[in-house]
Each structure stands twice: as structure tokens, then as C-alpha cells.
């Protein structure tokens, strides 16, 4: 009897914890039909054990998450190419910039189907200074060189797809698709208790603590509302980011001690924090794909205040499940926040609508099936 060999699938991520936190459900789906390998930089033992418990094998590489160092990146590329050659995958999917531009290049072998998942333009396309414009030019070249020969490119919002097409970062022969968001496990992100109308509205922000996520505007909006005598709380949950644009620990401590915000620190499980809050707020102008934290908050029946900005605007139907405000507009943000203080019953009403939208559009099982359909893998 001839032994049946499952096809091999290699998933390449930008940082180790994302393999579980963002792509755990996808790995669980893939192992049903494939021999699965999950690659990321410097995989820790906790991530390795969780990935292996799913049934996938870990591949640790040495790409640094941020920065472009030609010598280090070239060494990491050559080493990873040897690892990929040894695996001999049939299909490869990479997400975030370095896995896409270097990981897919390392996986360029005959008969290997390669797919790129663009989860937002990120900081690599910032062109606010001479240095950033130089980096952006290099990033565009790297994307163009890699994407012209892949088998498909997936975007999380239409604006990013249009940008890549306009700047000719994808080739004419590329298949492209917009699949909104990473998706959320609606069973995992489920409220444990029935929500009630709040007496004091708690606004929750979850993201890396960088300015582009809208923290300065959120602080200003909080100060505006405090001067008007509103009773509320603004909570920040997220890790200090040492990269340019990061808010320092000293700044966060100062804001926390002044009472403008309540800094909650960091966590590996956001569910209890989302459940305890009333309204989720993310006034971002970062180059988002489609923020996972908003999808999680919607799954847990929270109204959303975010910006009319690519990736963010896809999550809100105005006045149905929240509000879209202009980027960098603290007054408009304050007005949206004040609405829920003046009409607290809308917290429950709009929160329920958030869940309905999440169920329809951001169910991780639906998202993953769309990914597999695009890669033509459902019949493998």
C-alpha cells in the first residue's frame, strides 16, 4: 500500500508570540490537512510548546523584528533559506514585512506556492523625514522585488491594496484579494457576565504605546472632558515601545499619576480588561491593516470609537456600533466619548451591534476559510 504524504505548509510570522496570539486558529485549521511548520524569529520555549501542542513544528529564524540592517538581514536570509530547503514546503504564507520580503525570497524554490499577507503598511512607509523617506523607498523596492513573483497577495483593507497597486508593488500577474482582518475566535472572546448600563464610563485603549496610535489625542480629549466635569476613566493597556514614536515609561507614569489616564500595564490575555470596560477607543493614524484589538472588543460587545483611517474605518458603522472621528482631532474624539457619558444606555445598544458585525465579518473560522479558498487549498 502506498503511503499518503500530507502536503507541507510553512507559515512565516514576524514575531514568535503572533503564531499563537494571531494565527493559532489558522494553525489548528491547517494541521487538519497539512504537515505544518511555523516560523518566526527567536522562538521561545513557551511559544514552541503551544505551537507543538497544536500539531505544528517550530522553525526559529534570526530576523530582527524592526530595523533594516543589510548585513544581519542577509545572514538571516541565507540561514533561513537553508532551513526552508530542508523542509521542502509545498505552500508558504508569510505576514508582516520581513517575513514577506525576506521569508518568501528564502522560499523561492521550484513548485513552491508562495503567498503574502499584508497586515498593514506599518512604519516602513512613513515619509515624514529624509531618513524615513529613504527607508520607505527601500521598503518599496524590497516589496516590489519579492511580490512580483509570488502566487498571490492578500490585503486586510482596500486602501492598502490600492496603494500597492498604484505604486506598482504588486505585479500585473499577481492575484490579489482583500480579506478584512485576522479574525477572532468568538467563543474565546465571549463575555462571562451580562453587561449593564455604566454609572461611570470606562474607555479602554489597547495597543503598543506609540504616538501614531493616537495617544496624544486621547490624552488631550481626556483633559477636555475633565475640565467639563465629566466622570469617566481612560484606561491604557499596552507595552512600552522603544522605537521612534514610542511613549516613554516616564511619560506614561506622569500621565497615570496625574489621573489623566489609568495605565494598566501589559498582559497576555486582554479578555478580563475588555469585559471590565464599557467603550473601546483607538484614535489611530498608524498604517494599520485592520486592528485585531478592535475586532476583539467587538466580539465582547463593546462600542467602538476609532478614526476614519484605513484599517480602522472598516470596523465601524457610524451610529450603529460606534463613531469614526477625524485623525488627530482631539475635540471630535472628546465629543464622541461624551456621547456615551450623556447617553449611557447606548453602551449596551451599540455594543450589541458590534457583536453582530463581528459575527458576520470577523469570525476567525470564516476568515481562515477565505484564506484557504484564495490559496486554493480547500480541495488539497
Buried (B, 14 or more C-beta within 10 A) or exposed (E): EEEEEEBBBBBBBBBBBBBBBBBBBBBBBBBEBBBBBBBBBEBEEEBBEBBEEBBBBBBBBEBBBBEBEEEEBEEBBEEBBEBBEEBEBBBBBBBBBBBBBBBBBBBBEEEBBBBBBBBBBBBBBBEEEEEBEEBBEEBBEBBBEBBBEBBBBBBBBEBBBEBBBEEEBBEEEBBBBBBBBBBBBBEEBEBEEEBEEBEEBBBBBBBBBBBBBBBBBBBBBBBBBBEEEBEBBBBBBBEBBEEEBBBEEEBBEEBBEEEBBBBBEEEEEBBEBBBEBBBBBBBBBBBBBBBBBBBBBBBBBBBBBBBBBBBBBBBBBEEBBBBBBBBBBBEBBBBBBBBBBEEBEBBBEBBEBBBEBBBEBBBBEBBBBBBBEBBEBEEE
